[in-house]
Amino acid sequence: MEIRHPALVAYLVTVFDRLWHLALPMYSQAVQQPSENGITPRQRSIAALLIEGHTDTTIADRLGMNVRTARLHISKLVETLGSDSRAQLGYLVAPSGILKREPQARE
């Protein structure tokens, strides 16, 4: 179906724009939040699941993201904490204290 009538197209564009400005993020955690020591709240959640021994696929499913996105966050954690392997990453998460920090409340 194609809509070509100029008045109807203009109306639909206006409705879309108004609804877009009123919209809220579907996954509020997916919105980029300030990081603490280079680690975002999303990466903190991923670190918690990593040390529980979950696979990338399980982590992605639990957090409602694509597996590639989860792997990207994991690689950023690896880079931030300076680990050489997944096992070492799990070992470095504990002394870093990132899991003990409470995410900052959004204002």
Summary of the structure (lengths in Angstrom):
residues: 107
radius of gyration: 19.7
end to end distance: 43.6
largest distance: 63.4
contacts: 241
relative contact order: 0.13
helix: 61%
strand: 2%
